[in-house]
Each structure stands twice: as structure tokens, then as C-alpha cells.
Amino acid sequence: MTDPVEQVRAQLVLSARVIMTDHWPPTDGRRDWCPICNCHWKCRAMLTAYAYLRLVGAHIWIPPHLG
């Protein structure tokens, strides 16, 4: 059985990655603008995702379609 702490950590990392993928600026449009929040990038959701990763000690992550 998996440790509950590891389950929470894995869920936070997964949530952060989904948020980052959704809120990452498009490569063919305005690169300084969040496509979901319609505000300057980094939007509040993106900052929250970065905070999730810092909280659990994970590395900064870039969506695979950009890497």
C-alpha cells in the first residue's frame, strides 16, 4: 500500500503539471499572455502551480510539447 504522504505529493505534482500545461502561453500567439485567464503570464494559476512544485520539492517543469 502506498504511503498517504506520497499520494498527496504525487497528486500535487500532477495537479501542478495540468495547470501549467493549460495555462502555458501558446507558441504561435502572444507568448506573454495566459490563454485561459486572459492576463499577463505568469497568471495566478501558474504561480500556484509553481508553489505546489516548490512545496513538495519537485523541479520546475515545462510541458512536453515545448521541450
Number of C-alpha atoms within 10 A of each C-alpha: 3 6 8 9 9 11 11 12 18 13 13 19 23 15 15 22 21 14 17 21 18 16 22 22 19 15 9 6 9 12 13 14 18 21 18 12 13 10 12 14 19 18 18 14 18 20 15 15 23 21 16 20 21 13 12 14 11 14 10 11 15 12 12 7 7 9 6
